Amino acid sequence: MLGRRDPDPVAQRGLDQLVYDSAKGTFTAADGGGDVIKHVTNSNNGTGTYNTDYWTLTETNGDVYEFGRNELPGWATGKPTTNSVDTTQVYSAHSGDPCYKSTFATSGCTTAYRWHLDYVKDVHGNAMAYYYKQDTNKYGADNSSTRSPTSATRTWTTSTTASPTATPTAPCPTRSC
């Protein structure tokens, strides 16, 4: 499991159509494969986004992939974060939208637009973390020359760290490893 070449199980298996189960608050693949995807909100994961969200994908064999967790299990102040969430400022134009305020200038909030794989754990307790380096870009929000520039992040490099209890295996070219 930990030796797969493609660390993105969603892209690897083409899970592009999801079905939402409102009773469970989860998504499953439309192909009926059995994997479960959950959108976790208000996690206080240190990303600075308005709802501090991340995603989990649990395979039918029990392996769990987390995207955008940022503060991994056991995290404490002073420990590194994974920087696995890309963010930008988004403006809400309609009442009921996230971050909506009565004026455009005040209705913006930092929102995640991409969540990168940052934690993998198999059923045997083996775990692996991915840490990212981000760039911060700036732009003039609302075409304003008087407001401070708005930040947006994008991720561009990664490194892998196996947990002390993990035993990484050789790369596995097939899903059957």
C-alpha positions in Angstrom: 0.0 0.0 0.0 2.6 2.6 1.0 4.8 1.8 -2.0 2.4 2.8 -4.8 3.8 5.0 -7.5 0.8 7.2 -7.8 0.0 8.8 -4.4 -3.4 10.1 -5.6 -5.9 7.3 -5.4 -8.7 9.5 -6.8 -6.8 10.2 -10.0 -5.3 6.7 -10.1 -8.8 5.1 -10.3 -10.7 7.8 -12.2 -13.2 8.6 -9.4 -14.7 11.5 -11.3 -18.4 11.0 -10.6 -19.5 11.0 -7.0 -22.9 10.3 -5.3 -23.7 12.2 -2.1 -25.4 10.4 0.8 -27.0 13.2 2.9 -27.9 10.9 5.7 -24.3 9.9 6.2 -22.6 13.1 5.0 -20.4 11.0 2.7 -19.7 10.5 -1.0 -19.2 7.3 -2.9 -18.1 6.6 -6.4 -20.8 6.3 -9.0 -19.2 3.2 -10.3 -20.2 1.4 -7.0 -16.6 0.5 -6.0 -17.3 1.0 -2.3 -14.7 3.6 -1.4 -16.1 6.4 0.8 -15.2 10.1 0.6 -15.9 12.5 3.4 -15.6 16.3 3.5 -14.5 17.3 7.0 -15.3 20.9 7.9 -14.5 23.1 10.9 -11.4 21.0 11.7 -9.3 24.0 12.9 -6.5 22.5 10.8 -4.4 25.8 10.7 -5.0 26.5 7.0 -6.7 29.9 7.6 -9.6 29.0 5.4 -13.1 30.1 6.4 -14.2 26.5 7.2 -10.8 24.8 7.7 -11.8 21.8 5.7 -10.1 18.7 4.4 -11.1 15.4 2.6 -10.7 11.7 3.5 -11.0 8.8 1.1 -11.4 5.4 2.8 -10.9 2.4 0.5 -12.9 -0.8 0.9 -9.8 -2.5 2.4 -9.7 0.2 5.2 -6.7 2.2 3.9 -7.3 6.0 4.5 -6.0 8.8 2.4 -6.3 12.4 3.7 -6.2 15.5 1.5 -5.5 18.9 3.1 -5.4 17.7 6.7 -2.4 20.1 7.2 -2.0 19.4 11.0 -1.5 15.6 11.1 -2.4 13.3 14.0 -0.3 14.1 17.0 0.4 17.7 15.8 1.2 20.3 18.4 2.2 23.9 18.3 5.7 24.3 16.9 5.5 21.1 14.8 5.5 21.5 11.0 2.3 21.5 9.0 2.1 19.9 5.6 1.1 23.0 3.7 -1.2 20.8 1.6 -4.0 23.3 1.0 -3.9 25.9 -1.8 -5.9 29.0 -1.0 -7.2 32.2 -2.6 -9.6 35.0 -1.7 -13.2 34.4 -2.8 -16.0 36.9 -2.8 -19.6 36.0 -2.1 -22.2 37.9 -4.0 -25.4 36.3 -2.6 -27.0 36.1 0.8 -26.5 32.6 2.1 -23.1 32.2 0.4 -20.1 31.5 2.6 -18.6 34.8 3.8 -21.4 36.9 2.4 -21.5 40.5 3.7 -23.6 43.5 2.6 -20.8 45.1 0.6 -18.5 43.5 -2.0 -15.4 44.9 -0.4 -16.1 43.1 2.9 -17.6 39.9 1.6 -14.3 38.1 0.8 -12.7 35.2 2.7 -9.8 32.8 2.2 -11.1 29.6 0.6 -9.3 26.4 -0.3 -9.3 25.6 -4.0 -7.0 22.5 -4.0 -6.3 19.9 -1.3 -3.2 17.8 -1.8 -2.6 14.3 -0.4 -0.8 14.7 2.9 -1.5 11.6 5.0 -1.9 7.9 4.3 -2.6 5.2 6.8 -3.1 1.5 6.2 -5.0 -1.0 8.3 -1.8 -2.2 9.9 -1.0 1.2 11.3 1.7 2.0 8.8 1.6 5.7 7.9 3.2 8.1 5.5 3.1 11.9 5.3 3.6 14.3 2.4 4.9 17.8 3.1 4.7 20.6 0.6 6.4 23.9 -0.1 4.1 26.7 -1.2 4.5 30.0 -3.0 2.5 33.0 -2.0 1.2 35.2 -4.8 -0.3 38.6 -4.4 -2.9 40.5 -6.4 -5.0 43.7 -6.2 -8.4 42.6 -5.0 -11.4 44.4 -6.5 -9.1 46.4 -8.8 -8.2 48.5 -5.8 -5.1 50.6 -5.5 -5.8 51.6 -1.9 -6.3 48.2 -0.3 -3.6 45.8 0.7 -2.7 43.1 -1.8 -4.6 39.8 -1.4 -2.6 36.6 -1.0 -3.1 33.3 -2.8 -1.0 30.2 -2.3 0.0 27.4 -4.7 2.0 24.3 -4.0 4.9 23.3 -6.1 7.1 20.7 -4.4 6.7 17.7 -2.1 8.7 15.4 0.1 7.6 12.1 1.7 8.1 11.0 5.3 7.2 7.6 6.6 6.2 7.3 10.3 8.6 5.6 12.7 6.4 2.5 12.7 6.0 2.4 9.0 7.8 -0.1 6.8 7.8 1.4 3.3 7.8 -1.2 0.6 9.2 -1.2 -2.9 7.2 0.7 -5.5 4.2 -1.4 -6.6 3.3 -1.1 -10.3 -0.1 -2.7 -9.9 -3.1 -2.3 -7.6 -2.7 -5.8 -6.4 0.4 -5.2 -4.2 
